Amino acid sequence: MEARHLRYALALAEHGHFGRAAHALGIAQPPLSKQIADLERETGARLFDRTRQGVFPTAAGEAFLSRARRALEEMAAATVDAGRAARGETGRLRLGFIASALLDPLPDVLGRFGGERPDVRLELHEMASGRSVAALLAGELDVAITLGSPRGAGAEHLVSVPVGHDHLIAVVSSAHPYAGQASVSANQLRRQPLIVAPGEDEPAVAAGLRTLLGEDAAALDGATVARDVHTIIGLAACGVGVGLGPSRMLAAPRPGIWFCEVTPRTALPDLVLSFADRHRSPVLDAFLDTVRSNCPDVGAALDRRFGHA
């Protein structure tokens, strides 16, 4: 039994006449009569009464036609759903990201993507860079935004492009002695209680701070640990110490704090978007297209990576 058999039966029921039904279907009457007879043999029931007044569904025919109508509707819906999935309009996207990516570029990217693809289910996971990379390699994420390029076994199989550049800045309470200063030096930071990201979560940042402050920096050894930039800012506002974090913190001003540059200027690892090329899906491609639109440099880097002109 094929879809055309269902359409033939529905057309015959609608027109009540073999000739009119065949004309509506664009076929000759004899093939239609034969197909209906074949259908009745396959179902083992007489589906239509042939009378001088016309052709009418039997009780068995009514039951068959009800199911046939729903089956054709489901087939049409399946075609639509398949097309939407192929265009990345449905499905899910699993994204892992560090908290500072919520300052830039994720707000614009996720806002635009969600507006253009409202039926894609976003699964968002804030996590440290190392955990994101491990989840990406394990197939638990589709894309990750980390601080620094992925490292470790399997990382060579990931496609990674920078989506942001950062350098170290300090944040203090407006009541702190450094408030109002344009910059603070490494020597000044060594004498202050510090607030930093945990070294096990962001080892590249920890290494940069060690280089800046010295391996024996007591302030760094005794620093308060905060797992995201918002907590660093909040603790600094409370007067706990000098918060150290990425320059994208400037996008999160709040009353009672002051930002200072750190001298010497200390570059932080790039914010990097990564995904496994072998696991690319239409939804991931649609997300990458949105990133391209919001971050032209990223689009150019992806084109170079995949050899596009």
DAQUI-V48285 format. One record per residue. N is the residue number from 1. PSI is psi in whole degrees, -180 to 180 (999 if undefined). NEAR is the number of other C-alpha atoms within 10 Angstrom. Layout:
BEGIN
n: <N:N>
psi: <PSI:PSI>
near: <NEAR:NEAR>
END
This chain:
BEGIN
n: <1:2:3:4:5:6:7:8:9:10:11:12:13:14:15:16:17:18:19:20:21:22:23:24:25:26:27:28:29:30:31:32:33:34:35:36:37:38:39:40:41:42:43:44:45:46:47:48:49:50:51:52:53:54:55:56:57:58:59:60:61:62:63:64:65:66:67:68:69:70:71:72:73:74:75:76:77:78:79:80:81:82:83:84:85:86:87:88:89:90:91:92:93:94:95:96:97:98:99:100:101:102:103:104:105:106:107:108:109:110:111:112:113:114:115:116:117:118:119:120:121:122:123:124:125:126:127:128:129:130:131:132:133:134:135:136:137:138:139:140:141:142:143:144:145:146:147:148:149:150:151:152:153:154:155:156:157:158:159:160:161:162:163:164:165:166:167:168:169:170:171:172:173:174:175:176:177:178:179:180:181:182:183:184:185:186:187:188:189:190:191:192:193:194:195:196:197:198:199:200:201:202:203:204:205:206:207:208:209:210:211:212:213:214:215:216:217:218:219:220:221:222:223:224:225:226:227:228:229:230:231:232:233:234:235:236:237:238:239:240:241:242:243:244:245:246:247:248:249:250:251:252:253:254:255:256:257:258:259:260:261:262:263:264:265:266:267:268:269:270:271:272:273:274:275:276:277:278:279:280:281:282:283:284:285:286:287:288:289:290:291:292:293:294:295:296:297:298:299:300:301:302:303:304:305:306:307:308:309>
psi: <131:169:-34:-32:-39:-43:-38:-45:-41:-39:-40:-40:-36:-43:-21:22:132:-42:-47:-39:-43:-42:-43:-34:-14:28:170:161:-42:-45:-35:-45:-42:-42:-39:-41:-42:-39:-41:-38:-40:-40:-19:23:149:119:-23:141:127:114:170:-26:-13:-172:127:141:141:-179:-41:-38:-41:-42:-43:-45:-35:-45:-39:-41:-45:-37:-42:-37:-41:-39:-41:-42:-37:-38:-43:-47:-40:-41:-42:-40:-40:-27:4:26:-14:170:-155:154:123:114:125:141:153:155:-35:-19:-18:-14:-38:131:3:-38:-49:-42:-50:-35:-45:-44:-44:-36:-37:-25:65:-20:3:129:115:126:105:132:111:122:160:158:-46:-42:-39:-45:-44:-42:-37:-45:-29:-2:14:-12:154:-30:151:147:117:167:108:158:148:143:163:177:128:-16:-25:-15:-2:148:125:132:142:139:4:148:146:159:167:135:167:150:134:165:149:-14:-3:149:-27:-11:133:-16:145:-29:162:149:167:-38:-39:-39:-33:-24:7:149:135:157:119:165:150:134:-34:-26:-43:73:-31:-38:-43:-39:-39:-40:-38:-40:-40:-46:-15:145:-26:21:109:-35:-37:-39:-34:19:151:135:130:134:-10:165:-32:-37:-39:-48:-45:-43:-38:-40:-30:-3:17:-31:-162:119:137:128:-175:154:-17:-8:-22:-19:1:58:153:158:146:13:164:133:140:143:156:130:138:153:129:111:140:160:148:152:125:133:130:150:161:116:-34:-15:17:140:166:-36:-43:-41:-40:-39:-42:-36:-39:-42:-41:-44:-36:-25:84:-36:-35:-42:-42:-40:-40:-40:-41:-38:-39:6:26:153:999>
near: <9:7:11:12:16:19:16:21:23:21:19:24:21:14:16:20:19:22:17:16:22:20:13:14:16:9:12:15:17:11:11:21:16:11:16:20:15:14:20:16:12:10:14:10:14:16:24:22:14:14:10:7:8:13:17:19:21:15:14:15:21:16:12:18:19:11:13:18:15:11:14:15:12:12:13:12:12:12:12:12:14:14:13:15:16:14:14:21:20:19:17:17:21:18:21:27:25:24:21:24:20:18:16:16:18:17:12:16:19:16:11:17:19:16:10:13:17:12:14:17:15:16:12:13:15:18:21:22:28:20:18:25:29:18:17:24:21:11:14:14:22:24:29:28:31:30:28:22:21:25:13:10:9:14:18:11:12:21:19:25:22:20:22:18:16:17:16:22:24:26:29:30:24:18:14:18:9:19:18:14:11:11:17:18:15:15:11:13:22:16:12:15:18:23:29:23:23:17:14:12:17:20:16:17:23:18:14:16:21:15:12:20:18:14:12:9:16:14:16:23:12:11:18:19:17:17:18:18:25:17:17:27:27:19:21:25:23:14:17:17:22:28:31:25:25:19:20:20:22:16:11:12:11:11:8:16:20:23:26:22:18:21:16:12:14:17:15:21:20:17:24:23:25:24:25:20:14:9:12:12:18:18:23:21:13:18:21:21:15:20:23:18:14:16:17:12:16:22:19:14:17:18:13:11:12:10:8:9:6>
END
